[in-house]
Structures are given as structure tokens and as C-alpha cells.
Amino acid sequence: MVERQLRRRGICDEVVLAAMLHVPRHHFVAADHIRSAYADKALPTAKGQTISQPYMVALMTESLMVRAGLKILEIGTGSGYQTAILAHIGGDVLSVERNGSLAESARLRLQGLGYGDSVKIVVGDGTRGWEQEAPFDRILVTAGAPRVPGAYREQLVDGGRIVIPLGNQTVQQLTSLERHGDQWTRSESTACRFVPLIGAQGWDEASDAATSRVDSE
């Protein structure tokens, strides 16, 4: 996976590659998809959700510029695979998941893999960030948004970085934003498809019901 899918497609951050090599992806996919755990595609998990393809996980992590000791807000825990990658690198991760049962299963899975001390999973409206523990050095959003929620801008440190898929409910662009005081720099990379970011500062519940879970392609 690392050599054929990631290096060949331009992922070059050795810290990210090491994390992708060591986190056991097969622990995060449904039992009947174990044989495809390291394939270059998104796979079904619980509650009709999916785990993003390895390349997209690596690209988002590389774009976030994660390093040990950084305080990271992750929006959308899902299976916990992206969470584990961030924690393996050494991030102090607070992950917000809107589905309580997904949050609990991810929490148990991450604890079992030894990441429990580095990760805190909470249930709530991820579009509001998590003001109680702000500010954050990095914010990673694993759902497609029509715009950057104002809460993320407010809860990011000066010099911090946000990575978020921005666009409509059909296609988004993976977008990175960096804060410099009151100024923001923005860059875009690849097109992608993610579940809608549901909540007060994202899409509404009707969007979630109308859109099937299709992760990055």
C-alpha cells in the first residue's frame, strides 16, 4: 500500500508514510472486506459509512502538516482510522462524531490499539468545532462542506492550518487554509467526494438523508 499507492502518487512526507505503514487498516474495515483492507479504494464500515481510500487519508494528513505535540481537532471520527494516523504521528487529537454508536465503537477500537491516551472522542455537532478545548493547532474535516464554518476560524491558533473538502454535495476540492493573524492563505489540491458535513454551520439533515455515503475517490 505505502510503496505502490502512496509513494507512486506523490506522498513524500516520511512521517506520514511511517504512520500509514504501522497503523493496521484491517482493524477498521467491516469483516467481510478484510481482504480488501489495503486496496486503493474506500470501503464500507458500520452504519452505512465508509473508510476513505489510503491515498486520501495520506494526502489529507500530509496537507495538514502534522507533527508530534500538535493539538488537533478532527471533525468526523467514523471508524477511527484517520484518528489513529494522527495519533500515531504524535498528535493530541480531539475527534467530534455526530453518531454516538460510531463514536463509542471507534473509542474502543483506538483504545485496543494503544491510542487511547492520545485521543479523546466526543459526540456533538462538528460544524461548531469544540470551543471547550480550543484553540487548536490543526483542524481536519472528513466531510464535505459548502464553506468553512466560522467556528473553525475562531478556534484555530495563529499559524494554524485547516484541511477541509469544500464544494457541493456531488464533488469537492480538498482545500488547505492557513491563518496569519487576520489574514488567511488558501490552496486547493485534488477533487474528492465526501459525506456532507451536517450541522448548524454545514448542510442540514435533509442533505444527509438524500446523499449516500461516498468517500474520496
C-alpha positions as CSV (number, residue, x, y, z in Angstrom):
1,M,0.0,0.0,0.0
2,V,2.7,2.5,1.0
3,E,5.0,1.8,-1.9
4,R,2.5,1.2,-4.7
5,Q,-0.3,3.6,-3.8
6,L,1.2,6.4,-1.8
7,R,4.8,7.0,-2.8
8,R,4.0,6.4,-6.5
9,R,1.2,9.0,-6.3
10,G,3.4,11.7,-4.7
11,I,3.0,11.3,-1.0
12,C,6.6,12.1,0.2
13,D,6.3,13.0,3.9
14,E,8.2,10.2,5.6
15,V,6.4,10.8,8.9
16,V,3.0,10.3,7.2
17,L,4.3,7.3,5.3
18,A,5.5,5.7,8.5
19,A,2.2,6.1,10.2
20,M,0.4,4.6,7.2
21,L,2.8,1.7,7.3
22,H,2.2,1.0,11.0
23,V,-1.5,1.6,11.7
24,P,-3.3,-1.7,10.9
25,R,-6.0,-0.7,8.5
26,H,-7.7,-4.1,8.5
27,H,-8.9,-3.4,12.1
28,F,-11.1,-0.5,10.8
29,V,-13.0,-2.2,8.0
30,A,-16.0,-4.5,8.0
31,A,-15.2,-8.2,8.5
32,D,-16.3,-9.2,5.0
33,H,-13.9,-6.6,3.5
34,I,-10.8,-7.6,5.3
35,R,-9.1,-9.0,2.2
36,S,-9.5,-5.5,0.6
37,A,-8.3,-3.6,3.6
38,Y,-5.2,-2.3,1.8
39,A,-6.7,-1.8,-1.6
40,D,-6.7,1.6,-3.2
41,K,-10.4,2.3,-2.6
42,A,-12.9,3.4,0.0
43,L,-14.6,0.5,1.9
44,P,-17.8,0.1,3.8
45,T,-17.7,0.2,7.6
46,A,-20.6,0.4,10.2
47,K,-23.8,2.4,10.0
48,G,-23.6,2.8,6.2
49,Q,-20.3,4.7,6.5
50,T,-17.0,4.2,4.7
51,I,-13.3,4.4,5.4
52,S,-11.6,6.6,2.9
53,Q,-9.0,5.2,0.4
54,P,-5.5,5.1,1.8
55,Y,-4.3,7.8,-0.7
56,M,-6.9,10.3,0.5
57,V,-6.1,9.7,4.2
58,A,-2.4,10.2,3.5
59,L,-2.9,13.3,1.3
60,M,-5.1,14.9,4.0
61,T,-2.6,14.1,6.7
62,E,0.3,15.4,4.6
63,S,-1.7,18.6,3.8
64,L,-2.4,19.2,7.5
65,M,1.4,19.2,8.2
66,V,1.0,17.2,11.4
67,R,3.8,16.8,13.8
68,A,4.2,15.4,17.3
69,G,2.8,17.5,20.1
70,L,0.3,19.5,18.0
71,K,-3.3,19.8,19.3
72,I,-5.6,18.6,16.5
73,L,-9.4,18.9,16.1
74,E,-10.8,16.2,13.9
75,I,-14.4,16.5,12.6
76,G,-15.9,13.1,11.8
77,T,-14.4,10.2,13.7
78,G,-16.1,7.4,11.6
79,S,-14.2,4.2,12.1
80,G,-11.3,6.0,13.7
81,Y,-8.7,5.2,11.1
82,Q,-7.8,8.8,10.3
83,T,-7.8,9.5,14.0
84,A,-5.3,6.7,14.5
85,I,-3.0,8.0,11.8
86,L,-3.0,11.5,13.5
87,A,-2.3,9.9,16.9
88,H,0.4,7.6,15.6
89,I,2.3,10.7,14.4
90,G,2.1,12.1,17.9
91,G,-0.9,14.5,17.7
92,D,-3.1,15.2,20.7
93,V,-6.4,14.5,18.9
94,L,-9.9,15.6,19.9
95,S,-12.4,14.0,17.5
96,V,-16.0,15.0,17.1
97,E,-18.5,12.4,15.9
98,R,-22.2,13.1,15.5
99,N,-23.2,9.4,15.8
100,G,-23.0,8.1,19.3
101,S,-22.6,4.4,18.5
102,L,-19.9,5.2,15.9
103,A,-18.1,7.3,18.5
104,E,-18.2,4.5,21.1
105,S,-17.0,1.8,18.7
106,A,-14.1,4.0,17.5
107,R,-13.2,4.8,21.1
108,L,-13.0,1.1,22.0
109,R,-11.1,0.3,18.8
110,L,-8.5,3.0,19.4
111,Q,-8.0,2.0,23.0
112,G,-7.4,-1.6,22.0
113,L,-4.7,-0.5,19.5
114,G,-3.0,1.6,22.2
115,Y,-4.0,5.1,21.1
116,G,-6.4,5.8,23.9
117,D,-4.1,8.2,25.7
118,S,-3.7,10.4,22.6
119,V,-7.3,10.6,21.5
120,K,-10.5,12.0,23.0
121,I,-13.7,11.3,21.2
122,V,-16.8,13.4,21.8
123,V,-20.3,13.4,20.4
124,G,-21.7,16.6,19.0
125,D,-22.3,19.0,16.1
126,G,-18.9,19.0,14.5
127,T,-19.7,22.2,12.5
128,R,-19.4,24.1,15.7
129,G,-15.9,22.8,16.4
130,W,-15.3,22.2,20.1
131,E,-15.0,25.5,21.9
132,Q,-14.5,24.0,25.3
133,E,-11.0,22.9,24.4
134,A,-10.0,25.5,21.8
135,P,-7.7,26.7,20.4
136,F,-6.3,24.1,18.1
137,D,-3.1,23.9,16.1
138,R,-4.7,21.9,13.3
139,I,-8.3,21.2,12.2
140,L,-9.1,18.3,9.9
141,V,-12.6,17.8,8.4
142,T,-13.5,14.5,6.9
143,A,-16.8,15.6,5.4
144,G,-17.7,17.9,2.5
145,A,-18.8,21.5,3.4
146,P,-20.3,24.3,1.4
147,R,-18.0,26.8,3.2
148,V,-15.5,26.9,6.1
149,P,-17.6,27.1,9.3
150,G,-16.8,30.3,11.2
151,A,-16.2,28.2,14.4
152,Y,-13.1,26.7,12.8
153,R,-11.6,30.0,12.0
154,E,-12.3,31.2,15.6
155,Q,-10.9,28.1,17.2
156,L,-7.6,27.9,15.2
157,V,-4.3,29.4,16.6
158,D,-2.4,32.0,14.7
159,G,-0.2,30.0,12.3
160,G,-2.6,27.1,12.4
161,R,-3.9,25.1,9.5
162,I,-7.3,23.7,8.4
163,V,-7.8,21.0,5.8
164,I,-11.4,20.6,4.6
165,P,-13.2,19.3,1.4
166,L,-15.2,22.4,0.0
167,G,-17.8,22.3,-2.7
168,N,-21.3,21.0,-3.3
169,Q,-22.8,17.6,-2.4
170,T,-21.5,16.0,-5.6
171,V,-17.9,17.0,-5.7
172,Q,-15.5,19.0,-3.5
173,Q,-11.9,20.3,-3.7
174,L,-9.6,19.3,-0.9
175,T,-8.7,22.7,0.5
176,S,-6.0,23.9,2.9
177,L,-6.2,27.2,4.8
178,E,-3.5,28.7,7.0
179,R,-4.1,31.6,9.4
180,H,-1.7,34.5,9.7
181,G,-3.3,36.9,12.2
182,D,-6.4,38.2,10.5
183,Q,-5.2,37.0,7.1
184,W,-5.7,33.6,5.5
185,T,-3.9,31.8,2.7
186,R,-5.7,29.2,0.8
187,S,-4.7,26.4,-1.6
188,E,-6.6,23.6,-3.4
189,S,-5.4,20.1,-4.4
190,T,-7.5,17.2,-5.7
191,A,-11.1,16.8,-6.4
192,C,-12.8,14.4,-3.9
193,R,-16.2,13.2,-2.7
194,F,-17.2,13.0,0.9
195,V,-20.3,12.7,3.0
196,P,-21.9,16.1,3.7
197,L,-20.9,18.0,6.8
198,I,-24.1,18.1,8.7
199,G,-24.9,20.7,11.3
200,A,-25.7,24.3,12.2
201,Q,-22.8,25.6,10.1
202,G,-22.9,23.0,7.3
203,W,-25.6,21.1,5.4
204,D,-28.9,20.3,7.0
205,E,-30.3,16.9,7.9
206,A,-32.1,16.6,4.6
207,S,-28.8,16.6,2.9
208,D,-27.6,13.6,4.9
209,A,-30.8,11.6,4.1
210,A,-30.5,12.4,0.4
211,T,-26.8,11.6,0.0
212,S,-25.3,8.2,0.2
213,R,-22.0,7.7,1.9
214,V,-19.4,8.1,-0.8
215,D,-15.9,8.9,0.4
216,S,-12.9,10.1,-1.6
217,E,-12.3,8.5,-5.0
